[in-house]
């Protein structure tokens, strides 16, 4: 007996960016899963005309059985824009629209209607300009699902990088790396590698915060006072952890072949390496959520919106990752 067809929710993200372009370009090929785009059909029709792409759609009907997506067709769960959109010109008036697409997707995932959520790129500044505090998809989805502890993980071929802190000023990183926070992050990362990637005994490399991992306290004491005690406690509980390691050598091929994921202490410690390695093929994954969520590894690219030059590689990788993780969770 064949497995049922999966339904994956897809939010295009910022309507003035390349998210709608990517959805339309993706629709030019068939998919074994049912991709449900949550957005405004009029927006997608207008962008299809700009891109000179064939476009037809059917409205999403939750009462029907899920089926694959045909070539040239989009399945759309409609959410109306607040104001008209011009390519490359974001308008804060559409901030509520953006958040409603996410809310509808979360609702569908939590009810079991969707097996996972793939998110297109947003521009945080546009939402904040509307007077809505917003620090990113990761934090918003954690709040929407009532999840205290989540971890941002980016995955590219041959490399996974998780973050102990995400979108915070560099000046605050040291104070945020507490024993309690680091332990929570490592527990979520360890469980995510097991449940979402099917790794029975995850091997995790942990970066130090300071250059050369503090050099025995000569370049900072965060490793001695915080990181090492947490690693020792969790190692005693059976976790396979290596660190704290100097971030300037942990990403060498010799070391990466012996690890399943690297935990970086802050955003720009680990992600430049990952994006250099796999930009356009990398996937942003939120570990710890009760729903499956993946995303593209790039931003809104306002300068490319409506030009036909957007690359669907990361979006296709994000869809593939959502399908894979949903499969692992269903078998867990």
Secondary structure, 3 states (H helix, E strand, C coil): CCCCCCEEEEECCCCCCCHHHHHHHHCCCCECCEEEEEECHHHHHHHHHHHCCCCEEEECCCCCCCCCECCCEEEEEECCCCCCCECCECCHHHHHHHHHHHHHHHHHHHCCCCCEEEECCCCHHHHHHCCCCCCCHHHHHHHHCCCCCCEEEEEECCEEEEECCCCCCHHHHHHHCCHHHHHHHHHHHHHHHHHCCCCCCCEEEEECCCHHHHCCCCCCCHHHHHHHHHHHHHHHCCCEEEEEECCCCCCCHHHHCCCCEEEECCHHHHHHHHHHHHCCCCEEEEECCCCCEEEECCCCCHHHCCCCCCCCHHHHHHHHHHHHHHHHHHHC
